[in-house]
């Protein structure tokens, strides 16, 4: 039962990441974004994944509870993509600013 609520938490948090990635792709802007915030979220997901991997109870039942780790990795992937887009968009903005001067 705890895994059920953990998955609900991951789905709730993860629901916003595809929207952020789409926003980054469409606007090609870093407005409203923070690289530090995204890095902290990535760190949090990495800690969650590590906690799962070093938990002997979870690992003993991994074959029937792999889906919990899947949602951590899915969210981590989306946030990492958003961070990459942040740096890409920041470089575009920097080029535009230097070209405008």
C-alpha positions as CSV (number, residue, x, y, z in Angstrom):
1,X,0.0,0.0,0.0
2,X,2.8,2.5,0.7
3,X,4.0,2.0,-2.9
4,X,0.6,3.0,-4.2
5,X,0.7,6.4,-2.5
6,X,4.3,6.8,-3.5
7,X,3.3,6.3,-7.2
8,X,0.4,8.7,-6.8
9,X,2.9,11.3,-5.5
10,X,5.3,10.6,-8.4
11,X,2.4,10.9,-10.9
12,X,1.2,14.1,-9.3
13,X,4.7,15.7,-9.4
14,X,5.4,14.2,-12.8
15,X,2.3,15.5,-14.5
16,X,3.7,18.9,-14.8
17,X,7.1,18.0,-16.4
18,X,5.8,17.2,-19.9
19,X,4.0,20.6,-19.8
20,X,7.3,22.3,-18.8
21,X,9.2,20.6,-21.6
22,X,6.6,21.6,-24.2
23,X,6.7,25.2,-22.9
24,X,10.5,25.2,-23.2
25,X,10.3,23.8,-26.7
26,X,7.7,26.3,-27.9
27,X,8.9,29.5,-26.3
28,X,12.6,28.9,-26.6
29,X,12.9,31.0,-23.4
30,X,14.2,30.6,-19.9
31,X,11.6,33.0,-18.4
32,X,10.0,31.5,-15.4
33,X,12.6,28.8,-15.1
34,X,15.5,28.2,-12.7
35,X,18.4,25.9,-13.4
36,X,19.1,25.6,-9.7
37,X,15.5,24.6,-9.0
38,X,15.7,21.9,-11.8
39,X,19.0,20.7,-10.4
40,X,17.5,20.3,-7.0
41,X,14.6,18.4,-8.4
42,X,17.0,16.1,-10.2
43,X,19.0,15.6,-7.0
44,X,15.7,14.7,-5.2
45,X,14.8,12.1,-7.8
46,X,18.3,10.7,-7.7
47,X,18.0,10.3,-4.0
48,X,14.7,8.6,-4.3
49,X,16.1,6.2,-6.9
50,X,19.1,5.5,-4.6
51,X,16.8,4.9,-1.7
52,X,14.9,2.3,-3.7
53,X,18.1,0.6,-4.9
54,X,19.7,0.3,-1.5
55,X,16.4,-0.8,0.2
56,X,16.7,-4.6,0.6
57,X,13.0,-5.0,1.2
58,X,12.2,-3.2,-2.1
59,X,14.9,-5.0,-4.0
60,X,13.7,-8.4,-2.7
61,X,10.3,-7.6,-4.3
62,X,11.7,-5.7,-7.3
63,X,10.2,-8.1,-9.9
64,X,6.7,-7.2,-8.7
65,X,7.3,-3.6,-7.7
66,X,9.6,-2.4,-10.6
67,X,6.9,0.2,-11.6
68,X,7.7,2.4,-8.6
69,X,11.3,2.8,-9.8
70,X,10.0,3.3,-13.4
71,X,8.1,6.5,-12.4
72,X,11.2,7.9,-10.6
73,X,13.2,7.3,-13.7
74,X,10.5,8.7,-16.0
75,X,10.3,11.9,-13.9
76,X,14.0,12.2,-13.7
77,X,14.3,11.9,-17.5
78,X,11.7,14.7,-18.1
79,X,13.3,17.1,-15.6
80,X,16.8,16.4,-17.1
81,X,15.4,17.1,-20.6
82,X,13.9,20.4,-19.3
83,X,17.3,21.3,-17.7
84,X,19.0,20.6,-21.1
85,X,16.4,22.8,-22.8
86,X,17.0,25.5,-20.2
87,X,20.7,25.6,-21.1
88,X,20.0,25.4,-24.8
89,X,17.5,28.2,-24.6
90,X,19.8,30.3,-22.4
91,X,22.5,30.0,-25.1
92,X,20.0,31.2,-27.8
93,X,19.0,34.1,-25.6
94,X,22.7,35.0,-25.0
95,X,23.3,35.0,-28.8
96,X,20.3,37.1,-29.4
97,X,21.3,39.6,-26.8
98,X,24.9,39.9,-28.1
99,X,23.6,40.3,-31.6
100,X,21.2,43.1,-30.6
101,X,24.0,45.2,-29.2
